[in-house]
Amino acid sequence: MRRPRNNNQLCRVTAALVVVLMCAAAAVVAEAGTGTFIYAGCSPSKYQPGTPFEANLQSLLASISTAASNGAGYNSFTAGANGTGGAAVYGLYQCRGDMDAGDCAACVRDAVGQLAQVCPGAYAASLQLEGCYVRYDSSSFVGTPDTAMVYRKCTTSTSSDAGFLSSRDAVLGDLQQGGVGADEDGYKVSRNGSVQGMAQCLRDIAAADCAACLAQAVGQLKGTCGTALAADVYLAQCYVRYWANGYYFQPTQDYSQDDVGRTLAIVIGILAGLAIFVVFISFLRKTCN
């Protein structure tokens, strides 16, 4: 004789599964935000597989991943400096100042993994994600001031409104002060009227060098992005960003139709998923009653 199905037990198991899937989806979305690719730089010179340099590089990248997993938002390392043959590797990583330890660790792991894909065999490489930065080089660079411009992005949408420009200049002026009001990771946020902004220096440079880097970044923003409603400038050891309300995390819509298409696809996918979820819950309630 077939045993009757226990609908209550089935419903409880199904509901628990739905909750787990929703939590997993939320985690994926959060990680996707901080893991968004910004830029990468790779040296044209390449090392050969199986060389001491490769072994030292793998050791250094493992140290970076471990340090991030242990909750540190920044650290620098050297591997093979006591050896011979020019095989030493120098590197560092840093997370955005507002990230918690778990998100920082996930971001750094992602960045380390992408380095091998984006810059295979490179003697020097750097990679910036939305939430973290990783860099290594065959030459020592840690603590050496460097204000080279590595990435810039400006919206095509602009505004000559006096209120916007006044708020933007106030935000940039505040961010340019560097260490004043920044957290221990050198991270600082500012807001004035409808404009918000953030800035951060790498922790391997002195306060005076950080201020000089931020001043140059602000100059780049004003000089090259003009009256853009949102703009990002990344120098080698600092970055400055600002955005008018409604433009942060969506200024890419002003840069290319491909970005618009991707954004729309994500929105449509989320809406479709929610619709299916509502229908499923309605069905589940009828089944369980």
Backbone as numpy.savetxt, mean C-alpha at the origin, in Angstrom:
# Nx Ny Nz CAx CAy CAz Cx Cy Cz
-35.18 -48.10 6.93 -36.02 -46.90 6.93 -35.15 -45.65 6.93
-35.45 -44.69 6.03 -34.64 -43.48 5.95 -34.92 -42.57 7.14
-33.84 -42.07 7.74 -33.99 -41.18 8.88 -34.41 -39.80 8.39
-35.30 -39.10 9.12 -35.73 -37.77 8.69 -34.57 -36.78 8.77
-34.53 -35.87 7.80 -33.48 -34.86 7.78 -33.70 -33.84 8.90
-32.62 -33.50 9.56 -32.70 -32.52 10.65 -32.51 -31.13 10.04
-33.63 -30.45 9.71 -33.56 -29.15 9.05 -32.89 -28.10 9.92
-33.17 -28.17 11.24 -32.58 -27.16 12.12 -31.06 -27.25 12.13
-30.55 -28.48 12.20 -29.10 -28.67 12.19 -28.50 -28.22 10.87
-29.19 -28.57 9.77 -28.71 -28.17 8.45 -28.68 -26.65 8.32
-29.70 -26.01 8.82 -29.77 -24.55 8.74 -28.66 -23.89 9.55
-28.38 -24.47 10.75 -27.33 -23.89 11.58 -25.97 -24.01 10.90
-25.71 -25.18 10.31 -24.44 -25.39 9.63 -24.32 -24.46 8.43
-25.41 -24.33 7.67 -25.38 -23.47 6.48 -25.17 -22.01 6.87
-25.87 -21.57 7.93 -25.73 -20.18 8.37 -24.31 -19.90 8.83
-23.72 -20.87 9.55 -22.34 -20.69 10.01 -21.39 -20.58 8.82
-21.64 -21.41 7.79 -20.80 -21.36 6.60 -20.91 -20.02 5.90
-22.12 -19.47 5.84 -22.33 -18.15 5.21 -21.54 -17.08 5.95
-21.57 -17.14 7.30 -20.84 -16.14 8.09 -19.34 -16.24 7.82
-18.82 -17.47 7.78 -17.40 -17.66 7.51 -17.02 -17.11 6.15
-17.85 -17.40 5.14 -17.57 -16.91 3.78 -17.60 -15.38 3.72
-18.56 -14.77 4.44 -18.64 -13.31 4.46 -17.40 -12.71 5.11
-16.93 -13.32 6.20 -15.74 -12.81 6.87 -14.52 -12.95 5.97
-14.43 -14.09 5.28 -13.31 -14.31 4.38 -13.33 -13.30 3.25
-14.52 -13.02 2.72 -14.62 -12.04 1.63 -14.21 -10.66 2.11
-14.64 -10.30 3.34 -14.26 -8.99 3.89 -12.76 -8.89 4.04
-12.11 -9.98 4.48 -10.65 -9.97 4.64 -9.96 -9.80 3.30
-10.48 -10.46 2.27 -9.90 -10.33 0.93 -10.01 -8.90 0.42
-11.18 -8.28 0.64 -11.37 -6.90 0.20 -10.42 -5.97 0.91
-10.27 -6.15 2.25 -9.37 -5.28 3.02 -7.95 -5.42 2.54
-7.51 -6.70 2.32 -6.14 -6.91 1.89 -5.92 -6.37 0.49
-6.96 -6.47 -0.36 -6.82 -5.97 -1.72 -6.59 -4.47 -1.72
-7.22 -3.75 -0.73 -7.04 -2.31 -0.68 -5.61 -1.93 -0.34
-5.06 -2.52 0.74 -3.70 -2.18 1.14 -2.67 -2.82 0.22
-3.06 -3.84 -0.54 -2.15 -4.50 -1.45 -2.18 -3.97 -2.87
-2.88 -2.87 -3.08 -2.95 -2.29 -4.42 -1.57 -1.84 -4.89
-1.20 -2.24 -6.08 0.12 -1.90 -6.64 0.19 -0.41 -6.99
1.28 0.24 -6.57 1.51 1.65 -6.90 2.61 1.77 -7.95
3.81 1.29 -7.64 4.90 1.34 -8.60 5.98 0.34 -8.20
6.89 0.08 -9.13 8.06 -0.75 -8.85 9.22 -0.24 -9.68
10.42 -0.45 -9.17 11.64 -0.08 -9.90 12.63 -1.22 -9.85
13.23 -1.56 -10.98 14.15 -2.69 -11.05 15.45 -2.26 -11.73
16.58 -2.71 -11.22 17.86 -2.40 -11.86 17.99 -3.22 -13.15
18.65 -2.67 -14.16 18.86 -3.43 -15.40 19.87 -4.56 -15.22
20.79 -4.41 -14.27 21.79 -5.46 -14.03 21.16 -6.64 -13.32
21.55 -7.85 -13.71 20.96 -9.07 -13.16 22.03 -9.96 -12.53
21.64 -10.68 -11.49 22.53 -11.66 -10.89 22.22 -13.05 -11.47
23.16 -13.94 -11.36 22.98 -15.30 -11.87 22.40 -16.20 -10.78
21.49 -17.10 -11.17 20.94 -18.04 -10.20 22.04 -18.90 -9.57
21.86 -19.21 -8.28 22.80 -20.06 -7.59 24.03 -19.36 -7.05
24.10 -18.04 -7.21 25.25 -17.28 -6.73 25.06 -16.89 -5.26
26.16 -16.51 -4.58 26.03 -16.05 -3.19 25.07 -14.88 -3.03
25.01 -14.01 -4.04 24.10 -12.88 -3.94 22.65 -13.36 -3.84
22.28 -14.32 -4.64 20.91 -14.83 -4.60 20.60 -15.41 -3.22
21.56 -16.17 -2.67 21.35 -16.76 -1.34 21.18 -15.67 -0.28
21.99 -14.63 -0.36 21.88 -13.53 0.61 20.57 -12.77 0.43
20.16 -12.59 -0.81 18.89 -11.90 -1.06 17.73 -12.68 -0.46
17.70 -13.98 -0.66 16.63 -14.79 -0.10 16.62 -14.71 1.42
17.81 -14.68 2.02 17.92 -14.56 3.47 17.37 -13.21 3.94
17.71 -12.15 3.22 17.26 -10.81 3.58 15.74 -10.70 3.46
15.17 -11.19 2.37 13.72 -11.10 2.18 12.98 -11.93 3.23
13.57 -13.05 3.62 12.96 -13.86 4.69 12.98 -13.09 6.01
14.07 -12.38 6.28 14.16 -11.57 7.50 13.12 -10.46 7.50
12.90 -9.85 6.33 11.90 -8.80 6.21 10.50 -9.35 6.51
10.16 -10.49 5.92 8.84 -11.08 6.14 8.66 -11.46 7.60
9.70 -12.01 8.22 9.61 -12.41 9.62 9.42 -11.22 10.54
10.18 -10.15 10.29 10.06 -8.96 11.13 8.66 -8.36 11.05
8.10 -8.31 9.85 6.75 -7.78 9.68 5.73 -8.68 10.39
5.94 -9.99 10.32 5.02 -10.93 10.99 5.09 -10.79 12.50
6.22 -10.31 13.00 6.38 -10.11 14.44 5.85 -8.77 14.93
5.25 -8.00 14.03 4.57 -6.78 14.44 5.33 -5.48 14.24
6.53 -5.53 13.68 7.29 -4.30 13.45 6.81 -3.61 12.17
6.57 -2.31 12.24 6.11 -1.57 11.07 7.24 -1.14 10.16
8.48 -1.22 10.67 9.66 -0.84 9.88 10.86 -1.61 10.39
11.76 -1.95 9.45 13.05 -2.51 9.85 13.96 -2.52 8.64
15.26 -2.55 8.90 16.25 -2.65 7.82 17.19 -3.81 8.14
17.76 -4.40 7.09 18.59 -5.58 7.26 19.76 -5.55 6.28
20.78 -6.31 6.64 21.92 -6.55 5.76 22.22 -8.04 5.79
22.49 -8.61 4.62 22.83 -10.03 4.54 24.11 -10.19 3.73
25.07 -10.93 4.27 26.30 -11.20 3.54 27.33 -10.10 3.56
27.21 -9.14 4.46 28.14 -8.01 4.48 29.54 -8.43 4.89
29.67 -9.53 5.62 30.98 -9.99 6.08 31.65 -10.95 5.10
30.94 -11.24 4.00 31.50 -12.16 3.02 32.39 -11.46 2.01
32.75 -12.17 0.98 33.62 -11.62 -0.07 32.92 -11.73 -1.42
33.48 -11.06 -2.39 32.96 -11.17 -3.74 31.82 -10.23 -4.06
31.58 -9.21 -3.21 30.53 -8.24 -3.50 29.14 -8.82 -3.49
28.86 -9.77 -2.59 27.57 -10.45 -2.56 26.63 -9.90 -1.50
26.99 -8.83 -0.80 26.14 -8.28 0.26 24.85 -7.71 -0.32
23.78 -7.80 0.47 22.48 -7.25 0.10 21.96 -6.40 1.25
21.44 -5.23 0.94 20.90 -4.31 1.93 19.42 -4.09 1.61
18.61 -4.01 2.64 17.19 -3.84 2.37 16.42 -3.30 3.56
15.18 -2.87 3.29 14.29 -2.39 4.34 12.85 -2.53 3.88
11.96 -2.38 4.84 10.53 -2.32 4.53 9.89 -1.33 5.49
8.73 -0.83 5.09 7.96 0.04 5.98 6.49 -0.03 5.61
5.63 -0.06 6.63 4.19 -0.06 6.42 3.63 1.33 6.67
2.47 1.58 6.08 1.78 2.85 6.33 1.43 2.94 7.80
1.55 4.12 8.34 1.45 4.29 9.78 0.13 3.93 10.42
-0.96 3.90 9.65 -2.27 3.61 10.23 -2.66 2.14 10.14
-1.75 1.29 9.66 -2.08 -0.13 9.51 -1.80 -0.91 10.79
-2.67 -1.90 11.08 -2.40 -2.74 12.24 -1.36 -3.80 11.86
-0.90 -4.54 12.86 0.20 -5.48 12.64 -0.15 -6.57 11.64
-1.37 -7.08 11.71 -1.77 -8.14 10.79 -1.80 -7.69 9.35
-2.39 -6.51 9.09 -2.45 -5.98 7.73 -1.06 -5.64 7.21
-0.21 -5.14 8.10 1.16 -4.81 7.72 1.90 -6.07 7.28
1.80 -7.13 8.07 2.48 -8.38 7.75 1.99 -8.95 6.42
0.67 -8.90 6.20 0.12 -9.42 4.95 0.60 -8.60 3.75
0.65 -7.29 3.93 1.09 -6.41 2.85 2.56 -6.67 2.49
3.40 -6.81 3.51 4.82 -7.04 3.27 5.05 -8.39 2.58
4.34 -9.41 3.03 4.45 -10.72 2.37 4.08 -10.61 0.90
3.02 -9.86 0.63 2.57 -9.66 -0.76 3.64 -8.93 -1.57
4.21 -7.88 -0.98 5.23 -7.10 -1.68 6.48 -7.93 -1.97
6.91 -8.72 -0.99 8.09 -9.58 -1.19 7.82 -10.58 -2.31
6.62 -11.15 -2.33 6.28 -12.09 -3.38 6.24 -11.45 -4.75
5.73 -10.21 -4.82 5.65 -9.52 -6.10 7.02 -9.09 -6.62
7.95 -8.80 -5.72 9.29 -8.40 -6.15 9.92 -9.45 -7.06
9.77 -10.72 -6.68 10.36 -11.80 -7.47 9.70 -11.90 -8.85
8.43 -11.49 -8.93 7.73 -11.57 -10.21 7.99 -10.34 -11.07
8.03 -9.18 -10.44 8.17 -7.92 -11.19 9.63 -7.65 -11.56
10.55 -8.00 -10.67 11.98 -7.72 -10.89 12.82 -8.99 -10.76
12.57 -10.01 -11.57 13.31 -11.26 -11.42 14.80 -11.08 -11.70
15.64 -11.53 -10.77 17.08 -11.49 -10.96 17.72 -10.12 -10.86
16.98 -9.10 -10.40 17.53 -7.74 -10.35 18.47 -7.57 -9.15
19.58 -6.86 -9.36 20.50 -6.57 -8.27 19.92 -5.54 -7.30
18.95 -4.77 -7.76 18.30 -3.77 -6.90 16.85 -3.65 -7.33
15.97 -3.51 -6.37 14.55 -3.41 -6.69 13.80 -2.73 -5.54
12.72 -2.06 -5.88 11.83 -1.48 -4.88 10.41 -1.66 -5.37
9.49 -1.82 -4.42 8.09 -2.02 -4.78 7.21 -1.35 -3.74
6.30 -0.51 -4.22 5.39 0.22 -3.35 3.97 -0.28 -3.57
3.36 -0.79 -2.51 1.95 -1.10 -2.52 1.21 -0.02 -1.75
-0.09 -0.06 -1.77 -0.86 0.97 -1.07 -0.50 1.04 0.41
-0.22 -0.11 1.02 0.00 -0.11 2.45 1.42 -0.34 2.91
2.36 -0.62 2.00 3.72 -0.90 2.45 4.73 -0.74 1.31
6.00 -0.72 1.70 7.10 -0.50 0.76 8.24 -1.45 1.11
8.84 -2.06 0.08 9.99 -2.95 0.28 11.06 -2.57 -0.74
12.31 -2.54 -0.27 13.43 -2.21 -1.17 14.67 -3.01 -0.78
15.43 -3.42 -1.79 16.75 -4.02 -1.53 17.72 -3.54 -2.60
19.03 -3.63 -2.29 20.05 -3.17 -3.23 21.36 -3.86 -2.90
22.22 -3.96 -3.91 23.55 -4.53 -3.69 24.50 -3.51 -3.08
24.09 -2.24 -3.07 24.87 -1.17 -2.45 24.14 -0.64 -1.23
24.87 -0.23 -0.23 24.26 0.29 0.99 23.57 1.62 0.71
22.31 1.73 1.08 21.55 2.95 0.84 20.83 3.42 2.10
20.72 2.58 3.09 19.94 2.90 4.28 20.53 4.11 4.99
19.70 5.12 5.23 20.13 6.32 5.92 20.71 7.39 5.04
20.87 7.12 3.75 21.42 8.11 2.82 20.28 8.92 2.20
20.25 10.24 2.38 19.16 11.04 1.82 19.04 10.88 0.31
17.81 10.75 -0.16 17.55 10.58 -1.58 16.17 11.14 -1.88
16.11 12.20 -2.66 14.82 12.83 -2.98 14.47 12.67 -4.46
14.99 11.64 -5.09 14.65 11.41 -6.50 13.16 11.11 -6.62
12.51 11.67 -7.63 11.09 11.43 -7.85 10.92 10.08 -8.54
10.11 9.20 -7.95 9.94 7.87 -8.51 8.53 7.62 -9.03
7.55 8.39 -8.57 6.17 8.16 -9.03 5.34 9.41 -8.77
4.48 9.71 -9.74 3.59 10.88 -9.59 2.26 10.57 -10.28
1.17 10.99 -9.66 -0.15 10.78 -10.24 -1.02 11.98 -9.91
-1.69 12.53 -10.92 -2.59 13.68 -10.73 -3.91 13.39 -11.43
-5.01 13.77 -10.82 -6.29 13.62 -11.50 -6.39 14.64 -12.64
-7.14 14.26 -13.67 -7.41 15.22 -14.74 -8.49 16.21 -14.31
-9.29 15.83 -13.30 -10.29 16.75 -12.75 -9.58 17.82 -11.93
-9.89 19.06 -12.19 -9.24 20.17 -11.49 -10.29 21.13 -10.93
-9.82 22.06 -10.11 -10.70 23.08 -9.56 -9.91 24.34 -9.27
-10.44 25.46 -9.70 -9.83 26.76 -9.41 -10.56 27.48 -8.29
-11.46 26.75 -7.62 -12.22 27.34 -6.53 -11.27 27.80 -5.42
-11.45 29.03 -4.97 -10.55 29.61 -3.97 -10.59 28.83 -2.67
-11.76 28.34 -2.29 -11.87 27.58 -1.05 -11.10 26.28 -1.12
-11.19 25.58 -2.26 -10.45 24.33 -2.43 -8.95 24.58 -2.38
-8.49 25.58 -3.12 -7.06 25.86 -3.17 -6.52 26.28 -1.81
-7.30 27.04 -1.06 -6.87 27.46 0.27 -6.76 26.25 1.20
-7.75 25.36 1.14 -7.72 24.16 1.98 -6.57 23.25 1.57
-6.37 23.10 0.26 -5.26 22.24 -0.21 -3.92 22.76 0.28
-3.71 24.07 0.14 -2.43 24.64 0.58 -2.24 24.51 2.08
-3.33 24.63 2.84 -3.23 24.47 4.29 -2.85 23.04 4.65
-3.44 22.07 3.98 -3.12 20.66 4.23 -1.68 20.37 3.87
-1.24 20.82 2.69 0.13 20.57 2.26 1.13 21.27 3.17
0.79 22.47 3.63 1.67 23.18 4.55 1.83 22.44 5.85
0.75 21.85 6.34 0.80 21.08 7.57 1.63 19.81 7.38
1.39 19.11 6.27 2.13 17.87 6.01 3.62 18.13 5.81
3.94 19.29 5.27 5.34 19.62 4.99 6.16 19.77 6.26
5.50 19.97 7.39 6.23 20.12 8.65 6.83 18.82 9.14
6.51 17.73 8.45 7.16 16.45 8.75 6.85 15.92 10.12
7.87 15.87 10.99 7.76 15.21 12.28 6.77 15.85 13.23
6.37 17.10 13.00 5.44 17.77 13.91 4.07 17.11 13.77
3.64 16.40 14.81 2.35 15.74 14.80 2.36 14.36 14.16
3.51 13.90 13.67 3.59 12.58 13.06 3.69 11.51 14.14
3.30 10.27 13.79 3.42 9.18 14.75 4.84 8.62 14.69
5.09 7.54 15.44 6.45 7.00 15.52 6.94 6.45 14.18
6.01 6.16 13.27 6.39 5.68 11.95 6.57 6.83 10.95
6.55 8.07 11.46 6.71 9.21 10.57 5.48 9.48 9.73
4.35 8.91 10.12 3.10 9.02 9.34 2.26 10.17 9.89
1.70 10.96 8.98 0.92 12.11 9.42 -0.27 12.31 8.49
-1.40 12.68 9.08 -2.59 13.00 8.30 -3.01 14.43 8.62
-3.70 15.04 7.69 -4.14 16.43 7.89 -5.45 16.65 7.15
-6.23 17.59 7.64 -7.51 17.90 6.99 -7.81 19.38 7.17
-8.35 19.98 6.11 -8.79 21.37 6.16 -9.95 21.51 5.17
-11.12 21.84 5.68 -12.27 21.97 4.81 -12.58 20.67 4.08
-12.64 20.74 2.76 -13.00 19.56 1.96 -11.78 18.76 1.52
-10.60 19.14 2.00 -9.36 18.49 1.54 -8.70 17.72 2.68
-8.24 16.51 2.34 -7.50 15.69 3.29 -6.16 15.31 2.66
-5.23 14.87 3.52 -3.94 14.48 2.99 -3.19 13.60 3.97
-2.14 12.96 3.46 -1.28 12.15 4.31 0.14 12.23 3.79
1.09 11.98 4.67 2.50 12.00 4.29 3.26 11.05 5.20
4.38 10.55 4.69 5.21 9.66 5.50 6.61 9.62 4.93
7.58 9.61 5.82 8.98 9.43 5.44 9.43 8.04 5.85
10.44 7.52 5.16 11.07 6.30 5.62 11.80 6.59 6.92
11.79 5.64 7.81 12.36 5.87 9.14 13.88 5.75 9.17
14.50 5.51 8.02 15.97 5.42 8.03 16.64 6.77 7.90
15.86 7.86 7.70 16.47 9.17 7.53 16.19 10.07 8.73
17.07 11.06 8.92 16.94 11.98 10.04 15.76 12.93 9.83
15.33 13.56 10.93 14.17 14.46 10.88 14.37 15.59 9.88
15.58 16.17 9.83 15.84 17.27 8.91 15.75 16.80 7.45
16.25 15.59 7.19 16.19 15.05 5.84 14.75 14.71 5.46
13.96 14.28 6.45 12.54 14.02 6.20 11.83 15.31 5.80
12.08 16.38 6.55 11.45 17.67 6.25 11.84 18.16 4.86
13.10 17.99 4.49 13.55 18.42 3.17 12.88 17.59 2.07
12.72 16.29 2.32 12.08 15.41 1.35 10.61 15.79 1.16
9.92 16.03 2.27 8.51 16.41 2.18 8.32 17.75 1.49
9.23 18.71 1.75 9.15 20.01 1.10 9.29 19.86 -0.41
10.19 18.99 -0.84 10.37 18.78 -2.27 9.15 18.07 -2.87
8.58 17.13 -2.12 7.39 16.43 -2.61 6.22 17.39 -2.77
6.04 18.28 -1.80 4.97 19.28 -1.90 5.20 20.18 -3.10
6.44 20.58 -3.32 6.75 21.40 -4.49 6.42 20.68 -5.79
6.70 19.38 -5.83 6.36 18.58 -7.01 4.85 18.53 -7.23
4.11 18.38 -6.14 2.65 18.32 -6.25 2.09 19.61 -6.84
2.53 20.73 -6.29 2.01 22.01 -6.75 2.49 22.35 -8.15
3.76 21.99 -8.43 4.33 22.37 -9.71 3.86 21.54 -10.87
3.61 20.26 -10.66 3.26 19.38 -11.78 1.78 19.00 -11.81
1.12 19.05 -10.67 -0.30 18.66 -10.64 -1.23 19.87 -10.61
-0.68 21.05 -10.44 -1.48 22.27 -10.53 -2.68 22.26 -9.60
-3.87 22.36 -10.18 -5.10 22.44 -9.40 -5.86 21.12 -9.40
-5.16 20.01 -9.57 -5.80 18.69 -9.56 -6.54 18.47 -8.25
-7.68 17.80 -8.31 -8.47 17.54 -7.12 -7.88 16.45 -6.24
-6.94 15.69 -6.78 -6.23 14.69 -5.99 -4.89 14.44 -6.65
-3.86 14.20 -5.83 -2.53 13.96 -6.38 -1.67 13.20 -5.39
-0.78 12.38 -5.95 0.19 11.63 -5.15 1.57 11.89 -5.72
2.56 12.10 -4.86 3.95 12.17 -5.30 4.78 11.30 -4.34
5.51 10.35 -4.93 6.41 9.50 -4.16 7.84 9.83 -4.55
8.63 10.29 -3.59 10.06 10.41 -3.77 10.70 9.15 -3.19
12.01 9.03 -3.33 12.67 7.79 -2.91 12.48 7.50 -1.42
12.34 8.55 -0.59 12.26 8.31 0.85 11.07 8.98 1.53
10.13 9.46 0.76 8.92 10.03 1.36 7.83 10.14 0.31
6.61 10.33 0.78 5.52 10.60 -0.15 4.54 11.58 0.49
3.82 12.29 -0.37 2.77 13.21 0.06 1.57 13.00 -0.85
0.40 12.95 -0.25 -0.83 12.76 -1.02 -1.88 13.73 -0.49
-2.75 14.21 -1.38 -3.92 14.96 -0.93 -5.09 14.62 -1.84
-6.28 14.85 -1.35 -7.48 14.60 -2.16 -8.64 15.40 -1.62
-9.48 15.86 -2.54 -10.72 16.51 -2.16 -11.73 15.43 -1.81
-12.72 15.76 -1.00 -13.73 14.78 -0.61 -14.30 14.08 -1.84
-14.36 12.77 -1.78 -14.92 12.00 -2.88 -13.93 11.58 -3.93
-12.67 11.98 -3.79 -11.68 11.64 -4.81 -10.64 10.63 -4.35
-10.51 10.42 -3.05 -9.51 9.45 -2.59 -9.99 8.04 -2.87
-9.09 7.17 -3.34 -9.35 5.78 -3.73 -10.16 5.68 -5.00
-10.50 6.81 -5.62 -11.12 6.73 -6.93 -10.56 7.73 -7.92
-9.42 8.38 -7.65 -8.88 9.29 -8.65 -8.43 8.59 -9.91
-8.20 7.27 -9.85 -7.78 6.55 -11.05 -8.85 6.60 -12.12
-10.09 6.92 -11.74 -11.14 7.04 -12.74 -10.84 8.19 -13.70
-9.96 9.09 -13.31 -9.59 10.20 -14.18 -8.39 9.87 -15.06
-7.79 8.70 -14.88 -6.56 8.41 -15.60 -6.76 7.53 -16.82
-7.60 6.51 -16.73 -7.77 5.62 -17.88 -9.12 4.95 -17.84
-9.65 4.61 -19.02 -10.91 3.92 -19.10 -10.79 2.50 -18.56
-9.59 1.90 -18.62 -9.39 0.56 -18.07 -9.67 0.55 -16.59
-9.20 1.61 -15.88 -9.45 1.69 -14.45 -10.94 1.86 -14.17
-11.63 2.64 -15.01 -13.06 2.81 -14.85 -13.76 1.47 -15.00
-13.36 0.71 -16.03 -13.97 -0.59 -16.27 -13.77 -1.54 -15.12
-12.54 -1.55 -14.56 -12.27 -2.42 -13.43 -13.11 -2.02 -12.22
-13.22 -0.71 -11.98 -14.01 -0.24 -10.85 -15.47 -0.63 -10.99
-16.02 -0.43 -12.20 -17.41 -0.77 -12.44 -17.63 -2.27 -12.29
-16.68 -3.06 -12.78 -16.81 -4.52 -12.67 -16.84 -4.95 -11.22
-16.00 -4.34 -10.39 -15.99 -4.67 -8.96 -17.31 -4.31 -8.31
-17.82 -3.09 -8.62 -19.09 -2.64 -8.04 -20.23 -3.56 -8.46
-20.28 -3.87 -9.76 -21.35 -4.74 -10.26 -21.26 -6.11 -9.63
-20.04 -6.62 -9.50 -19.85 -7.93 -8.88 -20.33 -7.96 -7.45
-20.01 -6.90 -6.70 -20.44 -6.83 -5.30 -21.96 -6.77 -5.21
-22.59 -5.93 -6.05 -24.04 -5.81 -6.04 -24.71 -7.13 -6.40
-24.14 -7.81 -7.41 -24.70 -9.10 -7.81 -24.57 -10.11 -6.68
-23.42 -10.10 -6.01 -23.22 -11.01 -4.89 -24.20 -10.74 -3.76
-24.45 -9.47 -3.48 -25.41 -9.12 -2.43 -26.81 -9.57 -2.79
-27.18 -9.42 -4.08 -28.51 -9.84 -4.52 -28.68 -11.35 -4.34
-27.66 -12.11 -4.75 -27.71 -13.57 -4.59 -27.79 -13.94 -3.13
-27.02 -13.21 -2.30 -27.03 -13.50 -0.87 -28.41 -13.26 -0.26
-29.09 -12.17 -0.65 -30.43 -11.87 -0.13 -31.41 -12.96 -0.52
-31.35 -13.40 -1.79 -32.23 -14.47 -2.26 -31.97 -15.75 -1.49
-30.70 -16.06 -1.25 -30.34 -17.28 -0.53 -30.85 -17.24 0.91
-30.68 -16.12 1.57 -31.15 -15.99 2.96 -32.66 -16.16 3.03
-33.36 -15.57 2.04 -34.83 -15.69 2.01 -35.22 -17.16 1.85
-34.52 -17.88 0.95 -34.79 -19.30 0.75 -34.49 -20.10 2.01
-33.38 -19.75 2.67 -32.98 -20.46 3.88 -34.01 -20.29 4.99
-34.54 -19.09 5.12 -35.55 -18.83 6.15 -36.82 -19.65 5.92
-37.23 -19.74 4.64 -38.42 -20.52 4.33 -38.19 -22.00 4.61
-36.99 -22.49 4.31 -36.66 -23.89 4.52 -36.63 -24.24 6.00
-36.10 -23.30 6.77 -35.91 -23.58 8.21 -37.21 -23.44 9.00
-38.18 -22.69 8.48 -39.45 -22.48 9.21 -40.36 -23.69 9.10
